[in-house]
Structure formats: C-alpha cells, structure tokens
Amino acid sequence: MAHWGWYWGIKKKHIAKRLCSSLANIDSFQLQKANSMKIFYIQSNGTTVVTGVEHKDHLRINIGKQAQTAYEIPIEKIPCHYGGFRPYFRCPLCERRSRMLYFDGKSLLLCRKCLNLSYETQQLRTSRRLDYMATKVKKLIKEKGGSVKYNKKPPHMHHATYYNMRSKIIDYEGKSEQAHMDEMVQWFGAERVSAFFNGF
C-alpha cells in the first residue's frame, strides 16, 4: 500500500475523492423501513441543519435554523413483483434516480455523482478490494448463524444459496491471490519476484 501511496500521493499529486461515508445522508429504503419517511432531520455539531417532511410524491426539505433554503425532492415509487413498492429519490440537480442523497453542508441534498463522491472500496487496490468482498460474504454467513470455517449452513438458508455464497468466497480469494502477485510484479519486477519465490 505504501508503494501506491507514494506513487499517487507524492509523484502524481493525486487528490482522492471524498468518501460517501464522510457526509451526512438520507436513505430512502431505511426511512421507509423505519416508518419515519414522514419526517426526518440531519444534525451537525448537535444542531439540526436539515429537516424533511414527506408528502404524497415528494420530500419537502428545509435547510438552516430559519429554513433559509426550502425545496422539494421528488419521490419515485417503483412497484415490486410481489406487491408493495421501493421508494427512490430524484436528485434535485441531475434528476437521476437514487436511493441515497448526501448533504455537503451547503445548500442541497444531492446524489453521489453530483457531489463527485466515491465508496471506500473504490479507493482500494484490486487485491484488497477482493479481500474485502470475500470477508463481507463470510460476515453475512456468520451473522445468519453459519460458519464458513466449519462448513456450517445458516439455519433456514437454502443449500443452493449457501453453496453459491461459498463459491463466491473461493472465487474472490483466488482472484485476490492473483491480484497480489500481479501487484508484486508491478512493484518489484518479474525477476525479483521470481527469485524471491524460488528461494523458498
């Protein structure tokens, strides 16, 4: 990691995008699940800076203590195959359908594209991203009461689903090993890497 950090940070003077996790956000799915879609608020330093009230097909947003900025965010409700719907916001700037909107501390709740944000995994090198994905699947199996280490299927999970998840882990780990090797070759050169492994 230090090698790429030096290359991009010092040699290329690259400035990474801000992370989505660094900004306050609203999630249309979570708001619906918590039955709190009718009203919500975002706090900063203990002070409420954004309040929102849901109407039939839009969200009314007030920003600032005295509601200096007020506008509406359209809500699009997409029908599900087995009944019900999933709510999505329409970004006030680009009108892109989005589950998440982020508040940059200025005036609008906008989508990830408009604020030029990235996810943490997008800033990881290939091998670490694949390790993260494998760990994520393992964690999901563990949370549901199963174990990859002891080949224990979580209760109430279909066998096909469990073995599909295990095959994903094997795939991610295999690709991660190859990515690690490719990165070492890029960093140190094929001859030095070959000499290192032949020495064992």
FENTA-V293298 format. One record per residue. OMEGA is omega in whole degrees, -180 to 180 (999 if undefined). Layout:
omega=OMEGA
omega=OMEGA
This chain:
omega=-179
omega=-179
omega=-179
omega=177
omega=177
omega=-176
omega=-177
omega=-175
omega=-175
omega=-177
omega=-176
omega=-178
omega=-179
omega=176
omega=-177
omega=176
omega=173
omega=180
omega=176
omega=-177
omega=-178
omega=-177
omega=173
omega=-176
omega=170
omega=-177
omega=-176
omega=180
omega=-178
omega=179
omega=179
omega=-178
omega=-178
omega=-178
omega=-179
omega=-178
omega=-177
omega=-180
omega=177
omega=177
omega=177
omega=-180
omega=175
omega=-178
omega=177
omega=-179
omega=177
omega=-178
omega=180
omega=172
omega=180
omega=178
omega=-179
omega=170
omega=-172
omega=-175
omega=178
omega=178
omega=179
omega=-175
omega=173
omega=-179
omega=-180
omega=-178
omega=-178
omega=-178
omega=-179
omega=178
omega=179
omega=178
omega=-178
omega=175
omega=179
omega=175
omega=178
omega=-178
omega=-177
omega=-179
omega=175
omega=-178
omega=-176
omega=178
omega=-179
omega=-179
omega=173
omega=-179
omega=174
omega=174
omega=169
omega=-178
omega=-178
omega=-176
omega=-176
omega=-179
omega=176
omega=177
omega=-174
omega=175
omega=-176
omega=171
omega=-174
omega=180
omega=-176
omega=178
omega=-178
omega=-172
omega=-173
omega=168
omega=-174
omega=179
omega=-177
omega=-178
omega=-178
omega=-180
omega=179
omega=180
omega=175
omega=175
omega=-179
omega=-178
omega=179
omega=-179
omega=177
omega=174
omega=-170
omega=-176
omega=-179
omega=178
omega=178
omega=175
omega=180
omega=-179
omega=177
omega=179
omega=-180
omega=179
omega=178
omega=-180
omega=180
omega=178
omega=-180
omega=180
omega=-179
omega=175
omega=179
omega=180
omega=176
omega=-177
omega=-178
omega=178
omega=-178
omega=179
omega=176
omega=177
omega=176
omega=177
omega=178
omega=179
omega=-179
omega=179
omega=-179
omega=-178
omega=174
omega=178
omega=178
omega=180
omega=176
omega=179
omega=180
omega=180
omega=179
omega=-178
omega=177
omega=179
omega=179
omega=178
omega=180
omega=179
omega=176
omega=-180
omega=179
omega=180
omega=178
omega=178
omega=178
omega=-177
omega=-169
omega=-178
omega=-175
omega=-176
omega=-179
omega=179
omega=179
omega=180
omega=-180
omega=-178
omega=178
omega=-180
omega=180
omega=999
